[in-house]
């Protein structure tokens, strides 16, 4: 496999895991929409930074990645209440197939438009880690669990 493809896949996988982790944590805190989302991101950056022993420049890259992921999540969420949009598809006696296709197209367009920025931010962060830090990230992905838990 070519190195740039491998690097892109690692970056995408890392970004996906980070998005999942952030989304999971955000779900416990009530979501990104609260006024303390900047505080939450700052604590996440500090926590990940301490686990990986990040320097200032690396923490800055992680902050950019977190901001990019938040923007992507917001774009995926779209306007209005996603749950209400989904429930509206089942409101009639038949599934609103046109509405479902429209919703799918909107979400797909959001992924397509935001993914290059997420991949670039993930790659920029990962590529600026030293080999030991990169190995810690790989071990985290291999375990599939949060850091600090067994």
Secondary structure by P-SEA (a helix, b strand, c coil): ccaaaaaaaaaaaaaaaaaaaaaaaaaaaccccccaaaaaaaaaaaaaaaaacccaaaaaaaaaaaaaaaaaaaaaaccccaaaaaaaaacccccaaaaaaaaaaaaaaaaaacaaaaaaaaaaaaaaccaaaaaaaaaaaaaccccccc
